[in-house]
Amino acid sequence: MDDDFDGARPDGHIFDYNGDSVIALSVAFIVLCTLVVGLRFVSSRRNFSIEDWLTLPAWIVEIGLCANAMCSTFSSQTLGK
């Protein structure tokens, strides 16, 4: 067995990255967080506390972060070609 094999290809890259996993995880987090925030408000019924209302800005920030990751992935894929 060759001891100096590090798994890299001859051009130095370990693997080709096309951003599909970033997009898939961003969509999954958006769906999951939307579901959790929705269920939190459904379960609270009419007894909303400050913690319930603070989940809305956190949800909006999370949507923005995921949208930023997806836009960055799309723009790097189209500009790199």
Backbone as JSON, one array per atom type, in Angstrom:
{
  "sequence": "MDDDFDGARPDGHIFDYNGDSVIALSVAFIVLCTLVVGLRFVSSRRNFSIEDWLTLPAWIVEIGLCANAMCSTFSSQTLGK",
  "N": [[0.84, -1.18, 0.0], [0.5, 2.23, -0.78], [2.0, 4.71, 1.07], [2.0, 7.51, 0.91], [-0.34, 8.44, -0.23], [-2.9, 10.74, -0.35], [-5.53, 11.0, -1.04], [-6.21, 13.02, -2.75], [-6.86, 14.35, -6.02], [-4.87, 14.44, -9.07], [-4.82, 17.17, -9.84], [-4.97, 18.53, -7.47], [-7.4, 18.96, -6.19], [-9.76, 17.72, -3.89], [-12.39, 16.94, -4.25], [-15.01, 17.61, -6.6], [-17.04, 20.44, -6.33], [-20.32, 21.48, -6.48], [-22.35, 22.9, -5.29], [-24.87, 21.84, -4.78], [-25.48, 20.61, -2.36], [-25.54, 22.74, -0.55], [-27.75, 24.21, -1.4], [-29.77, 22.29, -1.06], [-29.67, 21.85, 1.73], [-30.25, 24.43, 2.64], [-32.9, 24.78, 1.75], [-34.06, 22.71, 3.21], [-33.64, 23.62, 5.86], [-35.16, 25.98, 5.82], [-37.76, 24.96, 5.47], [-37.96, 23.29, 7.74], [-37.59, 25.12, 9.91], [-39.72, 26.89, 9.45], [-41.85, 25.16, 9.88], [-41.45, 24.54, 12.61], [-41.72, 27.09, 13.85], [-44.35, 27.69, 13.1], [-45.74, 25.56, 14.36], [-45.17, 26.22, 16.97], [-46.67, 28.55, 17.37], [-49.22, 27.56, 16.88], [-49.48, 25.73, 18.97], [-49.43, 27.4, 21.17], [-51.79, 28.71, 21.17], [-53.76, 31.13, 22.39], [-52.21, 32.25, 24.3], [-49.78, 33.98, 24.01], [-46.4, 34.58, 24.57], [-43.46, 36.61, 25.25], [-41.34, 35.13, 24.27], [-42.5, 33.7, 22.22], [-43.07, 35.72, 20.36], [-40.51, 36.59, 19.79], [-39.52, 34.57, 18.25], [-40.29, 35.12, 15.68], [-38.67, 37.31, 14.52], [-36.24, 35.91, 14.6], [-36.79, 33.79, 12.9], [-37.14, 35.19, 10.5], [-34.54, 36.19, 10.12], [-33.2, 33.77, 9.8], [-34.35, 32.83, 7.4], [-33.35, 34.8, 5.72], [-30.56, 34.29, 5.91], [-30.4, 31.73, 4.77], [-31.39, 32.31, 2.22], [-29.38, 34.01, 1.36], [-27.21, 32.23, 1.26], [-28.12, 30.51, -0.77], [-28.36, 32.3, -2.95], [-25.7, 33.12, -3.21], [-24.55, 30.7, -3.93], [-25.86, 30.19, -6.37], [-24.96, 32.42, -7.87], [-22.18, 32.05, -7.89], [-22.02, 29.7, -9.32], [-22.99, 30.43, -11.85], [-21.35, 32.57, -12.59], [-18.89, 31.39, -12.66], [-18.79, 29.9, -14.95]],
  "CA": [[0.0, 0.0, 0.0], [1.27, 3.46, -0.9], [1.8, 5.48, 2.3], [1.88, 8.95, 0.71], [-1.58, 8.77, -0.91], [-3.74, 11.56, 0.52], [-6.9, 11.03, -1.54], [-6.43, 14.13, -3.67], [-6.64, 14.09, -7.44], [-3.62, 15.03, -9.53], [-4.88, 18.63, -9.93], [-4.97, 19.07, -6.12], [-8.74, 19.03, -5.61], [-10.21, 16.48, -3.27], [-13.64, 16.6, -4.92], [-15.66, 18.72, -7.29], [-18.15, 20.98, -5.56], [-21.23, 22.21, -7.35], [-23.3, 23.68, -4.5], [-26.18, 21.21, -4.6], [-25.74, 20.33, -0.95], [-25.88, 24.0, 0.11], [-29.13, 24.52, -1.76], [-30.65, 21.3, -0.43], [-29.73, 22.11, 3.17], [-30.95, 25.7, 2.86], [-34.33, 24.51, 1.61], [-34.47, 21.88, 4.35], [-33.71, 24.46, 7.06], [-36.31, 26.88, 5.69], [-38.97, 24.17, 5.72], [-37.96, 22.84, 9.13], [-37.8, 26.27, 10.81], [-41.09, 27.36, 9.26], [-42.71, 24.2, 10.56], [-41.3, 24.69, 14.06], [-42.32, 28.36, 14.27], [-45.79, 27.52, 12.95], [-46.24, 24.69, 15.42], [-45.08, 26.94, 18.24], [-47.82, 29.45, 17.48], [-50.43, 26.75, 16.97], [-49.56, 25.12, 20.29], [-49.63, 28.43, 22.19], [-53.17, 29.17, 21.05], [-53.92, 32.57, 22.62], [-51.33, 32.68, 25.38], [-48.48, 34.28, 23.42], [-45.44, 35.27, 25.44], [-42.41, 37.32, 24.51], [-40.54, 34.14, 23.56], [-43.2, 33.37, 20.98], [-42.92, 36.82, 19.41], [-39.1, 36.68, 19.4], [-39.2, 33.58, 17.22], [-40.55, 35.69, 14.34], [-37.45, 37.9, 13.95], [-35.23, 34.86, 14.4], [-37.19, 33.07, 11.69], [-36.85, 36.05, 9.35], [-33.08, 36.18, 9.95], [-32.83, 32.44, 9.27], [-34.75, 32.83, 6.0], [-32.37, 35.65, 5.03], [-29.28, 33.59, 5.82], [-30.53, 30.65, 3.78], [-31.51, 32.93, 0.9], [-28.05, 34.49, 1.02], [-26.4, 31.07, 0.87], [-28.57, 30.03, -2.07], [-27.99, 33.29, -3.97], [-24.26, 33.03, -3.4], [-24.27, 29.47, -4.67], [-26.29, 30.39, -7.75], [-24.12, 33.39, -8.58], [-20.86, 31.47, -8.12], [-22.12, 28.69, -10.37], [-23.19, 31.06, -13.16], [-20.2, 33.41, -12.92], [-17.72, 30.55, -12.88], [-18.83, 29.2, -16.23]],
  "C": [[0.88, 1.24, 0.0], [0.97, 4.37, 0.28], [1.59, 6.97, 2.06], [0.63, 9.34, -0.1], [-2.49, 9.53, 0.04], [-5.17, 11.68, 0.02], [-7.18, 12.13, -2.53], [-6.18, 13.69, -5.12], [-5.35, 14.75, -7.88], [-3.64, 16.56, -9.62], [-4.99, 19.3, -8.56], [-6.32, 19.17, -5.46], [-9.13, 17.68, -5.04], [-11.49, 16.02, -3.94], [-14.16, 17.83, -5.64], [-16.87, 19.15, -6.49], [-19.04, 21.79, -6.49], [-22.34, 22.94, -6.59], [-24.65, 23.03, -4.27], [-26.5, 20.95, -3.13], [-26.11, 21.6, -0.18], [-27.33, 24.36, -0.16], [-30.1, 23.57, -1.07], [-30.78, 21.56, 1.07], [-30.43, 23.43, 3.48], [-32.46, 25.52, 2.76], [-34.84, 23.69, 2.79], [-34.59, 22.71, 5.63], [-34.88, 25.44, 6.99], [-37.6, 26.14, 6.01], [-39.06, 23.77, 7.19], [-38.24, 24.0, 10.1], [-39.2, 26.85, 10.67], [-42.07, 26.45, 9.97], [-42.64, 24.37, 12.07], [-41.94, 25.98, 14.55], [-43.85, 28.28, 14.16], [-46.39, 26.67, 14.04], [-46.16, 25.37, 16.79], [-46.28, 27.87, 18.43], [-49.13, 28.68, 17.56], [-50.59, 26.17, 18.38], [-49.82, 26.15, 21.39], [-51.07, 28.9, 22.26], [-53.24, 30.68, 21.26], [-52.99, 33.1, 23.7], [-49.92, 32.93, 24.82], [-47.62, 35.04, 24.42], [-44.38, 35.95, 24.58], [-41.52, 36.34, 23.73], [-41.18, 33.74, 22.23], [-42.98, 34.46, 19.94], [-41.47, 36.97, 18.95], [-38.7, 35.61, 18.39], [-39.43, 34.13, 15.82], [-39.33, 36.41, 13.76], [-36.34, 36.88, 13.71], [-35.52, 34.05, 13.14], [-36.88, 33.88, 10.44], [-35.35, 36.11, 9.08], [-32.63, 34.86, 9.35], [-33.19, 32.33, 7.79], [-33.75, 33.66, 5.19], [-31.01, 34.98, 4.87], [-29.32, 32.47, 4.78], [-30.65, 31.22, 2.37], [-30.15, 33.46, 0.44], [-27.15, 33.34, 0.56], [-26.81, 30.55, -0.51], [-28.2, 31.0, -3.19], [-26.5, 33.27, -4.25], [-23.88, 31.8, -4.2], [-24.68, 29.62, -6.12], [-25.36, 31.32, -8.51], [-22.72, 32.83, -8.82], [-20.9, 30.39, -9.19], [-22.25, 29.34, -11.74], [-22.01, 31.93, -13.56], [-18.95, 32.58, -13.22], [-17.68, 29.87, -14.22], [-18.36, 30.05, -17.37]]
}
